[in-house]
Amino acid sequence: MLVLGVVLFALGLMLSIAWHELGHFTAARHFGVRVPEFMVGFGPTVFARQRGETLFGIKAVPLGGYIRMIGMIPPAPGERFGRSRRSGPFQGLIDDVRADSVKDIRPGDEDRQLWTRKPWQRIVVMFAGPFMNLILALALFLVVLMGFGIPTAQPVVASVSKCVVPASQATTTTDCPPGAPLTPAAQAGFQAGDRIVSFDGRTYGSWEDMQLAIRAASGTVPVVVERTEPGGGAPQTLTLFPQLIQTQLLDLDSARSTGEPQYVTGSFLGLSPIQPTTRQTPGQVVDYVGDMGIRAVNSILALPTKVPALFGAVFLGEQRDVNGPVSVVGVSVLGGEVLASDNAVADEIAMMLQLLAAVNVSLFLLNLLPILPLDGGHILPAVWEAVKKRIARLRGRPDPGPVDMARLMPIAYGFALVIMLYGGLVILADIVNPIKLNL
């Protein structure tokens, strides 16, 4: 089941990549740009078939994909096709890039090159790929959240902790350390199955809102509960004395926006809620996806800071950061672990779809980074070209022409090398010290 899960999730990733490239392909064809190749994967070609003027294929290494559009790089100023090659520190590289951009041009293709399209059209072509990932992510989230549902905490007690243990000293055992005091909930007499009607005189619509109230509570707090008893249970009032403790915030406050566990001092009771699988409303789906988007953005911005932890996990045997980056290899293994778990089949399917949706959110955001060779690195020059054209028009000056993207190629190769090294480090970490799911 683990191997089957890995294979199925890898296929899902390949379909996500193909869906991404289909966005570029469809937009390019719409604007009359010729696309000689549409490939999923890199390395040797495993399968290929010509359809019209495009060669569609699958390559051996499923770590990405691409479409080849003719004329992605404009020629040198004063040239039409950019076939010359000059000497200089980076000039040969720049001219080679220009030559590669036009190598598939045939007679009659002069006006079918990407660089000849208006800036806004090139922006649409390059944005269409990430946008397809966003659409797929939203569709998957809708299926999971509204179709299957997700575990949603309810104000009903699932279990009562016996004793107070700070989050920094928490263990996986259920035994209390010597000298550990009873939790406020245990002292007050809470039992599994108690439904919390009100906390400190107020009712709450969600467990999350009640958690915030619990953290801020102090002194003596009355809690009204409905207890399941033979013959029906009347409401009972239990008296709590919340205790300050270093507790871990998960999906609350700053943890919601950063995606990182945070340790703060707040009041603690020792209650765990039931978490039945509940279908979400459209409004809840919007909130959920919005929170995930914020966490994903912050995670991407924090990628450079994760290098020391990755190095330690690979070469020093340090514990792997569960909130760190994961490669396509690692996320495929996580998908396999989901399918190999003992959960219900519907829950496993929902978790795999949710994981695939999260990957597509990451693909959407990563590809919009304004650095070559990513899609955002092509969008930014097109935006700058549109700005320059507008300024020249307002000043009554001639069209300044396209941005000479070829001159950015040495920087692009540098970024590509950094991306490859970073990706290789993450893949190595996923092989020698993988992240495990607690299922």
N, C-alpha and C positions, 0 to 999 in steps of 0.2 A: 504493500500500500504506500510505503514511503517513496519507492521508486516511481510508482504510478503517479503519485501526487507531484513529484518533481517534474516528470514528463508533461503532465497536464498543465502545470503552471508555466513551464517553459514555452509550451505551445500558446498559452494565453499571452505571454510576453511577446512572442513573435507576431501574433495577431495584432497586438497593440502597436508594434513597430510598423507593420504593414498598413495599419489604419492611419498612422501618423504620415507615412509617405504617400498614402492615397490622397490626403489633404493637399500636399504640395502638388501632386500629379494632376489632380482635378483642377486646381486653380491655375496651374501653368497652362494646361490645355485650353482652359476657358479663355485665357488671354492670348492664345495663339503661339505659345512658346513650344518648340519641339523638345520632346523628352525621349532620348534614345534608350535610356536604361531605367529600370525600376527593380531594385534589388533589396532583398531582406537578408541581412547578415553580411559578413565580410569574409575574405579569404577565397579559397577555391570555390568555383561554382558547382553546386550539386545538381541543380535542375534549372533549365532555362527554356523559354519558348517565345518566339517572336509573334507579337500581335500588332498588326498594323506597323507603325513606325517605331514601336517600343519593344525592347527585349525585357521580358519579365523573368525573374529568376530568384532562386534561393541559394545562399552561400553557406559554407560549412560552419562558420563561427557565428552563432546567433546573438551577437553582442551589439546589434544596431542595424542600420539599413540606410539606404540613400536612393535618390533618383538623380540621374544626370540630365541637367538642362543645358542646352547649348548657350554659349555666351553669358555665363554667369558673371564673368569678370570683364569689364569694359576694356577695350584696347588702349594702348598708350595715347596720350593726347596727340592729335594730328594723324593717327593711323585708324584704319577701319577694321582690320582683323588682328593686329598685334602679333605678327608672325616673326618679327625681328628678335635677335638676341644680342645683348650688349654685355660688356664686361663691367665689373665693379663688385664691391663687397657683397651686395645683395641683389644686384641688377640681374644676374643670371637667373637667380631663383624667381624673381618677379616676372621676368620674360617667359620662363618656363611655365609659370602659372597661367599667364595670358595665352600661351600656345596651347596648353591643355584645355583651356576653356573653349577654344574654337576648333579643336581637332575633329569634331563630329559635324562641322558645318558643311553642307552640300550646296551645290548651285540652287539658288532660290530660297535659301535659308537666311539671307542677309537680314531680313526684317522679322525673323522668328527667334532672335536671340533675347535672352532675359534682360540684358542691360538696356535694350532699346525700348523697353516698356516704361510707362510713366512710373514715377516713384511710388505712388499709392498702389499701383498694380503689383509692383515687386514686393511691397510690404504685405499685401494680401497673400501673395504666393508663399512667402516665407512664414507668415503667421498661421497659415491654414494648417500646417502640420501640427504644431502644438495645440491649436484650437480643437483639432480632432481628438487629441488625448483628453482635453477638458470635457468634451462632449461625452466620450466613452466613460470617463470617471463619473460624471453626473448620472449617466444612465445606470451604471453599476450600483452607485449609491442609492438611487431610487429603488432599484430591484431589491437590494439588501434591506434598506431601512423601512420601506413601505410594504414590501412583499414578504420577506422573511421576518423582519424585526430584529432588534438588538437587545441584549441584556440591559434592562433599565431599573435602576434602584428605586424601590418603593418604601414608604414609611412603615414597613412591617419588619419586625426583628427576626433575622435569620439565626443569629447566634450572639451570645454574650461572652465577651472576653473575661477570663478569670482575674487577671492581675494587670497592673500597669507596667508596661515595658516601653521605654523610649524607642522611637523609630530607629535611632542609630544603634540600638542594642538588640533589635528584634531578631528572633531566631525562627527557624521553621518548625520547632517543636511546640507542643501545646502545654508543656509543663511550665509552671511558674518558677523563675529563679528564686533562690533563697532570699527571704526578706522583702520580696516584691509585694506591695499592698494590693488589696482587692480594687477592682475598677469601680468607679462611681455607679455604673449600671448594675454590677453584681451586688454592691451594697444596697442599692435601692430595690432590688428584687425583680428586675426585668427577667422575662422568660422568652424563649423562642416562640414566635407566633403573635406576640403583642403588636397590635396596630396602634401607632402613635396618632392620637387625635389632635393633640395640641402640645406645644412646647413653650413653657413660660407664658402661657395665656394666649399664644398665637397659633393659628393653623398655617400649614405650609403645603404648597401644591406639589413640591418635588423634594426628594431626599437631598439633593444638592443644596437647595435653599436652606433646608434644615441644618445641613452640615455647617454652613456659614454662621447660622445662629448658635449652634453648639460651640463653635470655636470662640465666639465672642461672649459666651455665657460666664457668669460668675455668681458667687454667693449661693443662695438656696433657690432651686428652680423646680417648680411643680410641673409634672408631665402627666397628661391624661392619656390612658391607654385603654383599648378594648381587648380583653383577654379571651381567647378561645377556651371555653370550658363546657363541660357537659350541661345541657339545658340552657346554654346561652350565657354569655358573659356581659355583665353590666360594666360601664366605664369605671375605671379605677384611677385614682390619683397617686402617683409615686413621687417621692421627693428625692431630688438629685442634688449632689454637691460636686459640681464639675471640678476637675483637677487640672491645673496647668501642666502641660507636658510638651516636650519637643515632638511634634507630630508631622507626618508627611502629607503634603498636599498633592493630590493627584487629580488632574482635570479641574482644578479650582484656581481662581485668581491668576497669579502669574504662571502657574503650570499650564493653564489653558492656552496662554499666548506664546509660551516658549517651548512647550513640549518636554521640558526637563522637570524631574521631581525636585520639589523645593522643601526645605526643612524650616519650619517656623515654630514659635511657641504659641500654643493655643489651648483652649479647654478640650478635655478628652473625656469621653464617657465609657467607651468600650463596647459599642453596639455595631453590629454588621447587619445591613439590610438584605432582604430578599431581592433578587435581581431576575425577575421573570422576563422572558423574551417578549418584547412589546413592539408592535408595528408603530412606526412614527408617522406623524402628520406632515404635510408639505412644509409647514413652518418650522417644525423640528428638523426636517432634512436640511433646510436652508441654514439653520443655526449650526448644525453638525458639520456641514461642508465648509461653512465659513470659518469655524474654529480649526478645522483640519488644515485649511489653506493658510491660516495665520501661523500655525505650528510648522507647516512645511516651509514657508518663507524663512522663518527664523532658523530652522534646521539647516537650510541651504546657506544662509549667511554665516552660520557657525561652522561650516565644513572645514575651513583652514585650521580652526582651533582643535579639530579632532585628530590631527596628524599624530601628536605625541601619544595619545591613547591607543591609536591603531598600531603604531610602532611598538609600544609596550605589549599589546596583545599578541603581536606576531613574534617578536624576537625576545621578549623578556618574560613571557608566560603570565602577564598580568591579566586580571579579569576583564572580559570584553564589555564595553559600554553598550548596554541594551538600547540606548538612545542614539547610538552612533550610526554612521552610514552603513548601508548594506548594498552589495553588488547584485547583479542579476543572478549570479550563482547562489549567493546567500538567500535571496528572496525566493528563489525556486525551491531551495531546500526547506525554507519555512513553509512554503505551500505544501511540500511533501509531508512535513510533520503534521500539518492540519489534517490532511486526509488519513494519516496513520493514527490519529488520536482515537480515543474511545467515545467521542461525542456523537450525538445523533447525526445522521447523514445530512439532514437539512441544515444543521448548525455548521457542519464542515463545509458544505457548499457556500453558505453565507459568508463564512470566514475567508474562504479562498477568493470569492468575488470582492469582498471588502479589501483584501490585501492587494488584489490586482487594481482596484480602483485607486488605492493610495499610490501605487506605482505610477499610474497614469497622471495623477496630480503632480508627482515629482517630475515626470517627463515634461509636462506642460511648463512648469516653472523653470526647470533647468535649461530647457531649450530657448527660453526668452532672455537668458543672460546675454548682455550686449557684448559678447566676445566671440570672435571667429575661432573655430569653425561652426559654432552653434548658430541656430536660426536667428537669434537676437543680434549676432554679429553681422548678419546681412541686413537686418531691419534698420539698425542704427545708421549706416551710411545712406540708405534710401531716405530716411527721415532728414538727415543733414542735407542731402541733395535737394529735397523739396524746399527746405528752409532757404538754401542758397538761391534757388531759382526764384522764390518769392521775393527775396530781398533785391535781387538783380532787376526783377520786373518793376518793383516799386521805385527803384532808382533810375529806371530807363536804360539799363545796361544790357548787353547781350547775354544770352543763356550761358552760364559758366560750364555747362556740360556735366557729365556724370562724375561722381566721386571716384577717384582712382583707387579702387579697392585692392588692386594688385600690390600697391605699396604697403598695405597692411599685412601682407602674407608672412613676412618674417616674424612679426608679432604673433600672427595666428599659429604658425608652426611652434612657437614657444609655448603658447597656451595649450596647443594640442599635446605637446610633450608632457606638460604638467598634468593634464587631464589623464593621459595614459598612465603616468607613474602613480597618480593618486588612485585611479581605478585598479591598477595592478596590486597596490597595497591593500585595498579593500577586498579584492578577490582572494588574495593570500590570507587575509584575516578570516574570511569566511570559510576557508579550507582548513586552516590549522587551529582556529579558535572561534568556531561559529557561534552565533547568537541562537539561544534555545528558547522555544516558546513553552510557557508553563500551562500545558493543556491537560 
